[in-house]
């Protein structure tokens, strides 16, 4: 992965705190500068992260 980035998505917990809900990651695929990869994971409180979406898309046409 080249130039990765990740964003944590949070939600209110009801008692004035915030809980993680999901994580979105994006990166440029190595060796192919026209492709960007991404993955979205849901972060359940009582289990391991669950990947809901992930793909590599072309960035050649914007």
LINHUWO-V278740 format. One line per field, one symbol per residue. ss: DSSP state (@ for helix, = for strand, . for the rest). A space follows every 10 residues. Layout:
# LINHUWO-V278740
ss->???
This chain:
# LINHUWO-V278740
ss->.========= ==.....=== ========.. ....====== ==.......= ========.. ..
